[in-house]
Amino acid sequence: MKPFSQFLLSVVLLSCVAQAQASRPTTASSPTLDERVRAEVGAFKGKVYVYAKNLETGATYELNGDERVKTASTIKLAIMVEAFARVAEGRAKWDDELVLTDKKKAGGSGILFEFHDGLKLTLRDALHLMIVVSDNTATNLVLDELTTDAVNARMDALGFRQTRVLRKVFGGGVSKAGNDPALKPYGLGVTTPHEMVTLVEKIYRGEMVSRDASKEMIEIMKRQQYHGGIGRTLNGVVPIASKHGALDRLRSDVGIIYTKRGPIAMAITADDMPDVNWTDDNPGFLLLSRLSLILIDGLGK
């Protein structure tokens, strides 16, 4: 090749490289996922614990993800797993009869406290109410059937060493773990965000009890009716399979958001908030909503 031709070819190649580099979005000054999360958390009054994973790519993010947290009602996912396992083993049936009595009624979330003494439900009825409307009375009826210790034994066998139901809602049925002085401050249950994401990932992959059982658990979670936290602005836009939890100064959410950039599993807890606020605009729920969008953006493929 002649020298002048080589020169022209070099100019063309350099021009193409320069144009390609110019067309790439610059990220040098863009905040990282960790920086974005910490900016939100830094402005929040309370403690925050996060673990998230893109279930297609395997990308993860965590902030205090292996620290123990109060579960509030998110522990009901562990109870659901034990129920499905018990039925699969033939040690319980979905049409097993549970009887509601005035003595067994629990306040807080749910609807069963409105029903009459002596109402008969099936185990399946109670389990669906426990997840879909977070019914506390239904939860206690299910725990009367399964026992708290059996739920914990199941979690232990599955490798979830930190996830424990400590008692029934508002008391009674205290598990062996619930008698541990170190765990009593956690109330209904204790876990870590990391373990909760692993739990819902196993359900997502069809590895919890059986493929059919896992599929049914996901479908129940998709019908869960409280969407004040993760995926708050995406409810009705993309599928969400989740379970929320709330205490006076705590908001938590565990679930999977099925985004176009991949299914993102996440568990977020906001605790030790200075004020009690039971409105939909609780600062904890608003934080969970914002963090869920940041995690989707940062972990999406």
Summary of the structure (lengths in Angstrom):
residues: 301
radius of gyration: 23.5
end to end distance: 44.3
largest distance: 98.4
contacts: 1029
relative contact order: 0.17
helix: 44%
strand: 18%
